[in-house]
């Protein structure tokens, strides 16, 4: 692993609970990792600890085969060759773009510095912008200048702390795709912090979901959505509900649920009649007027191409359904639905 964290914990003075609690994960060279979770979950603290800006209480951090943090060793931040991109960009308003980007490579000869500045500006799609100033750029352009500045010294690891948080939603997702292309073209290994799932899915090869200082799961976006390992991940990622269910007798594992019998392909298995909870995503429920199972629309959210319906079954449980927007039903209306579940995920009742 190019970046490897092993049982890392961070404790702030005067706090009973660690900010980061026994976290382990790794990134291969050239991979982009993302940390996601609610406010206060420890993701930014973890990022700052990797950077060398916060001391670890225990555990180890290895970077490119060398230990940079352990109980016996703390390599100073300036010696870790790590680049950082911050929430507020931190561009110098009195310097033009060229001097902002070249700030971290001022020790290079002038010709080499200018060539590297031009190279990274071209990489982020801002070639020829050397003489412009930050106030003359859009928010997205300023963010790309900040990225170019972080890449200019050729860091062995790039850290990005919610770099799109001040931008509007549409620009955030588009810029996340652009930044992924830039980082891949640069061959950079990066660790990215966000609270936005769409950003995480757009940019990350590996995504870590954190809660109360602990890493709940480290996987790709597909696995987090379809094969969550904990109830928190199941609830935090995407749209879904947990329905009460029971395991059935005989053959392949199956569960009886309020929407019918489903075959279990992932998650807990149990004995006959053992209670459990089954995760159903909004895309697991299909609208079908001819289906015998009916549900009442209690809430609807228009999303352009589709509605997100919140539906109440006759048994009282709720499910979610994504329905093409030309099916514009009214709140209080009963519609036919059927389950179409490729990944049935169960959790032990009360876990």
C-alpha positions as CSV (number, residue, x, y, z in Angstrom):
1,X,0.0,0.0,0.0
2,X,1.2,3.5,-0.8
3,X,-0.7,5.0,2.1
4,X,-1.5,2.7,5.0
5,X,-3.1,3.6,8.3
6,X,-3.0,0.9,11.0
7,X,-5.1,1.2,14.2
8,X,-4.9,5.0,14.2
9,X,-6.4,6.9,17.1
10,X,-6.5,10.6,17.9
11,X,-7.5,12.0,21.3
12,X,-8.1,15.7,22.1
13,X,-7.4,16.9,25.6
14,X,-10.4,17.1,27.8
15,X,-12.6,14.9,25.6
16,X,-13.7,11.5,26.8
17,X,-14.2,10.0,23.3
18,X,-11.4,9.8,20.7
19,X,-11.9,12.0,17.7
20,X,-10.5,9.1,15.6
21,X,-10.9,5.6,17.0
22,X,-8.8,2.6,15.8
23,X,-9.0,3.4,12.1
24,X,-7.2,1.2,9.5
25,X,-7.3,1.4,5.7
26,X,-5.0,1.8,2.7
27,X,-4.6,3.3,-0.7
28,X,-2.6,2.1,-3.6
29,X,-0.4,4.5,-5.6
30,X,-2.6,6.5,-8.0
31,X,-5.8,5.8,-6.1
32,X,-8.3,8.4,-4.8
33,X,-9.8,7.7,-1.4
34,X,-12.7,9.6,0.1
35,X,-13.8,10.0,3.7
36,X,-17.5,10.7,4.2
37,X,-19.7,11.0,7.2
38,X,-21.8,13.5,9.3
39,X,-20.3,16.6,10.9
40,X,-18.1,15.7,13.8
41,X,-17.4,12.1,12.8
42,X,-13.6,12.6,12.7
43,X,-12.9,12.7,9.0
44,X,-11.1,16.1,8.9
45,X,-9.2,15.2,12.1
46,X,-8.0,12.1,10.3
47,X,-6.9,14.1,7.3
48,X,-5.0,16.5,9.4
49,X,-3.3,13.7,11.3
50,X,-2.1,12.2,8.0
51,X,-0.8,15.6,7.0
52,X,1.1,15.8,10.3
53,X,-0.9,18.7,11.7
54,X,-2.4,16.7,14.5
55,X,-0.5,14.1,16.7
56,X,-1.8,10.6,16.9
57,X,-2.4,9.0,20.2
58,X,-1.7,5.5,18.9
59,X,-1.4,3.6,15.7
60,X,0.8,4.0,12.7
61,X,0.8,5.8,9.3
62,X,3.0,4.7,6.5
63,X,3.6,6.7,3.3
64,X,5.4,5.2,0.3
65,X,6.9,2.5,2.5
66,X,8.2,4.8,5.2
67,X,6.6,5.3,8.7
68,X,5.7,9.0,9.2
69,X,3.7,8.5,12.4
70,X,4.0,6.0,15.2
71,X,4.3,6.1,19.0
72,X,8.1,6.4,18.5
73,X,8.2,8.7,15.5
74,X,6.4,11.9,14.3
75,X,7.8,13.2,11.0
76,X,7.1,16.9,10.8
77,X,4.4,18.0,8.3
78,X,6.9,19.9,6.1
79,X,8.9,16.8,5.6
80,X,6.1,14.5,4.5
81,X,5.8,15.9,1.0
82,X,2.1,16.2,1.2
83,X,0.0,18.8,-0.7
84,X,-3.2,20.2,0.7
85,X,-6.3,21.8,-0.9
86,X,-8.5,23.6,1.6
87,X,-12.1,24.6,1.8
88,X,-11.4,28.3,1.2
89,X,-8.8,27.8,-1.5
90,X,-6.3,30.0,0.6
91,X,-5.1,31.8,-2.6
92,X,-3.0,35.0,-2.0
93,X,-5.1,37.9,-3.3
94,X,-2.1,40.1,-3.9
95,X,-0.4,37.5,-6.1
96,X,-1.4,36.6,-9.7
97,X,-2.2,33.0,-10.6
98,X,1.3,32.2,-11.8
99,X,2.9,33.3,-8.5
100,X,0.2,31.6,-6.5
101,X,0.8,28.3,-8.3
102,X,4.6,28.8,-8.1
103,X,4.6,29.6,-4.4
104,X,5.6,26.2,-3.2
105,X,8.4,25.8,-5.8
106,X,10.1,29.2,-5.3
107,X,13.5,27.5,-4.8
108,X,13.5,26.2,-8.4
109,X,15.4,28.2,-11.1
110,X,13.1,30.7,-12.8
111,X,12.9,28.8,-16.1
112,X,12.0,25.5,-14.4
113,X,9.5,27.2,-12.1
114,X,7.7,28.9,-15.0
115,X,7.7,25.6,-17.0
116,X,6.1,23.7,-14.0
117,X,3.5,26.4,-13.4
118,X,2.5,26.3,-17.1
119,X,2.4,22.5,-17.0
120,X,0.1,22.3,-14.0
121,X,-2.1,25.1,-15.2
122,X,-2.5,23.2,-18.5
123,X,-3.3,20.1,-16.5
124,X,-6.2,21.9,-14.7
125,X,-7.5,23.5,-17.9
126,X,-6.3,27.1,-17.1
127,X,-3.4,27.5,-19.5
128,X,-2.5,31.1,-20.2
129,X,-4.0,32.3,-16.9
130,X,-0.7,33.2,-15.2
131,X,-1.3,37.0,-15.1
132,X,-4.9,36.9,-13.8
133,X,-5.8,37.4,-10.2
134,X,-8.1,35.4,-8.0
135,X,-10.9,38.1,-8.0
136,X,-11.0,37.8,-11.8
137,X,-11.8,34.0,-11.6
138,X,-15.0,32.1,-10.9
139,X,-15.2,29.8,-7.9
140,X,-14.6,26.7,-10.0
141,X,-11.5,28.4,-11.6
142,X,-10.2,29.4,-8.2
143,X,-10.5,25.8,-7.0
144,X,-8.5,24.6,-9.9
145,X,-5.8,27.2,-9.2
146,X,-5.6,25.8,-5.7
147,X,-5.3,22.3,-7.0
148,X,-2.6,23.4,-9.5
149,X,-0.7,25.0,-6.6
150,X,-0.9,21.8,-4.5
151,X,0.3,19.7,-7.5
152,X,3.2,22.0,-8.5
153,X,5.8,20.6,-5.9
154,X,5.0,17.0,-7.0
155,X,3.7,15.9,-3.6
156,X,3.7,12.1,-2.9
157,X,0.2,12.5,-1.5
158,X,-2.5,15.1,-2.0
159,X,-5.1,15.9,0.7
160,X,-8.4,17.7,-0.1
161,X,-10.6,19.0,2.7
162,X,-14.1,19.6,1.4
163,X,-12.7,21.7,-1.4
164,X,-16.1,22.3,-3.1
165,X,-18.2,23.1,-0.1
166,X,-18.6,26.8,-1.0
167,X,-19.7,26.1,-4.6
168,X,-23.3,25.5,-5.8
169,X,-24.6,21.9,-6.0
170,X,-24.4,21.5,-9.8
171,X,-20.9,23.0,-10.0
172,X,-19.7,20.7,-7.2
173,X,-20.6,17.5,-8.9
174,X,-19.2,18.7,-12.3
175,X,-16.0,19.9,-10.7
176,X,-15.6,16.6,-8.8
177,X,-15.6,14.7,-12.1
178,X,-13.1,17.2,-13.5
179,X,-10.8,16.9,-10.5
180,X,-10.9,13.1,-10.8
181,X,-9.7,13.4,-14.4
182,X,-7.0,15.8,-13.4
183,X,-5.7,13.7,-10.5
184,X,-5.7,10.6,-12.7
185,X,-3.8,12.4,-15.5
186,X,-1.3,13.6,-12.9
187,X,-0.9,10.1,-11.4
188,X,-1.6,11.5,-8.0
189,X,-2.5,9.6,-4.9
190,X,-5.2,11.5,-3.0
191,X,-7.3,11.5,0.1
192,X,-10.5,13.6,-0.1
193,X,-12.9,14.7,2.7
194,X,-16.5,15.5,1.9
195,X,-20.0,15.3,3.4
196,X,-21.6,15.0,-0.1
197,X,-22.3,11.5,-1.4
198,X,-22.5,12.5,-5.0
199,X,-19.1,14.1,-4.7
200,X,-17.7,11.0,-3.1
201,X,-19.2,8.7,-5.8
202,X,-17.9,11.0,-8.6
203,X,-14.3,11.2,-7.4
204,X,-13.4,8.2,-5.2
205,X,-11.9,4.8,-6.1
206,X,-12.4,3.9,-2.4
207,X,-14.8,5.5,0.0
208,X,-14.7,5.3,3.8
209,X,-17.8,6.0,5.8
210,X,-17.1,7.3,9.3
211,X,-19.3,7.6,12.4
212,X,-18.3,8.8,15.9
213,X,-14.6,8.5,15.0
214,X,-14.8,4.9,13.7
215,X,-14.5,3.7,10.1
216,X,-17.7,1.8,9.4
217,X,-16.7,0.5,6.0
218,X,-13.9,1.1,3.4
219,X,-15.1,0.0,-0.1
220,X,-16.0,1.2,-3.6
221,X,-19.3,3.1,-4.1
222,X,-21.1,0.1,-5.5
223,X,-20.3,-2.1,-2.4
224,X,-21.3,0.7,0.0
225,X,-24.7,1.1,-1.7
226,X,-25.5,-2.5,-2.4
227,X,-23.5,-4.4,0.3
228,X,-23.4,-2.1,3.4
229,X,-21.7,-3.9,6.3
230,X,-23.4,-1.9,9.1
231,X,-26.8,-0.4,9.7
232,X,-25.2,3.1,9.8
233,X,-23.8,2.7,6.3
234,X,-27.1,1.3,5.1
235,X,-28.9,4.3,6.5
236,X,-26.3,6.9,5.6
237,X,-25.6,6.0,2.0
238,X,-28.4,6.4,-0.6
239,X,-32.1,6.2,0.0
240,X,-33.6,3.2,1.7
241,X,-35.5,1.7,4.6
242,X,-35.1,-1.3,6.9
243,X,-38.2,-3.5,7.0
244,X,-38.9,-6.2,9.6
245,X,-38.5,-9.7,8.1
246,X,-38.1,-13.4,9.1
247,X,-35.9,-16.1,7.7
248,X,-37.7,-19.0,6.1
249,X,-37.2,-22.8,6.2
250,X,-35.3,-24.9,3.6
251,X,-33.1,-24.4,0.5
252,X,-31.3,-21.2,-0.2
253,X,-31.6,-18.5,2.4
254,X,-34.8,-16.5,2.0
255,X,-36.7,-13.9,4.0
256,X,-40.4,-13.2,4.3
257,X,-41.0,-9.4,4.2
258,X,-44.0,-7.1,4.0
259,X,-43.4,-6.9,0.2
260,X,-43.0,-10.6,-0.4
261,X,-40.4,-13.4,-0.2
262,X,-36.8,-12.4,-1.1
263,X,-33.7,-14.5,-1.7
264,X,-30.7,-13.5,0.5
265,X,-27.4,-13.0,-1.3
266,X,-25.5,-10.9,1.2
267,X,-25.6,-10.2,4.9
268,X,-26.8,-12.1,7.9
269,X,-28.3,-15.6,7.6
270,X,-30.4,-17.2,10.3
271,X,-32.5,-20.1,11.4
272,X,-36.1,-20.6,10.4
273,X,-38.5,-17.9,11.8
274,X,-35.6,-15.9,13.2
275,X,-36.4,-12.2,13.0
276,X,-34.2,-9.8,11.1
277,X,-34.3,-6.5,9.2
278,X,-34.0,-6.3,5.4
279,X,-32.6,-3.2,3.5
280,X,-34.7,-2.0,0.6
281,X,-33.4,0.8,-1.6
282,X,-35.7,3.1,-3.5
283,X,-34.6,1.4,-6.7
284,X,-35.7,-2.0,-5.3
285,X,-39.3,-1.1,-5.5
286,X,-40.9,-0.9,-9.0
287,X,-44.2,0.9,-9.8
288,X,-46.5,-1.5,-11.6
289,X,-50.2,-0.7,-11.9
290,X,-51.0,-4.4,-12.4
291,X,-49.2,-5.6,-9.3
292,X,-51.5,-7.0,-6.6
293,X,-49.4,-5.3,-3.8
294,X,-50.7,-1.8,-3.3
295,X,-49.2,1.1,-1.3
296,X,-50.4,4.6,-0.5
297,X,-48.3,7.7,-1.5
298,X,-47.7,9.7,1.6
299,X,-44.9,12.0,0.2
300,X,-43.4,12.8,-3.2
301,X,-40.3,14.7,-4.2
302,X,-39.9,15.8,-7.9
303,X,-36.4,15.2,-9.2
304,X,-36.8,16.0,-12.9
305,X,-36.6,12.6,-14.6
306,X,-38.2,10.9,-11.6
307,X,-40.2,11.1,-8.4
308,X,-39.0,9.8,-5.1
309,X,-42.2,8.4,-3.6
310,X,-42.6,7.6,0.1
311,X,-45.2,4.8,0.2
312,X,-47.1,3.2,3.1
313,X,-48.1,-0.4,2.9
314,X,-51.4,-1.7,4.2
315,X,-49.4,-3.4,7.0
316,X,-48.2,0.1,8.1
317,X,-44.5,-0.1,7.0
318,X,-43.0,2.5,4.7
319,X,-40.9,1.9,1.6
320,X,-39.4,4.3,-1.0
321,X,-39.7,4.1,-4.8
322,X,-38.0,5.9,-7.7
323,X,-40.7,6.3,-10.4
324,X,-40.4,8.0,-13.8
325,X,-41.8,11.5,-13.6
326,X,-44.5,10.9,-16.2
327,X,-46.2,8.8,-13.5
328,X,-47.4,11.8,-11.6
329,X,-49.6,10.3,-8.9
330,X,-51.2,12.3,-6.1
331,X,-50.5,12.1,-2.4
332,X,-53.1,9.7,-0.9
333,X,-53.4,7.7,-4.0
334,X,-52.8,3.9,-3.9
335,X,-50.5,2.5,-6.6
336,X,-49.3,-1.0,-7.5
337,X,-45.7,-1.9,-6.6
338,X,-43.5,-5.0,-6.7
339,X,-40.0,-5.8,-5.4
340,X,-37.2,-6.2,-7.9
341,X,-34.3,-6.8,-5.5
342,X,-30.9,-7.9,-6.8
343,X,-29.0,-7.4,-3.6
344,X,-31.0,-8.5,-0.5
345,X,-29.1,-7.3,2.6
346,X,-30.2,-8.4,6.1
347,X,-29.2,-7.3,9.5
348,X,-29.8,-9.2,12.8
349,X,-32.7,-7.7,14.7
350,X,-31.5,-5.3,17.3
351,X,-27.9,-5.3,16.0
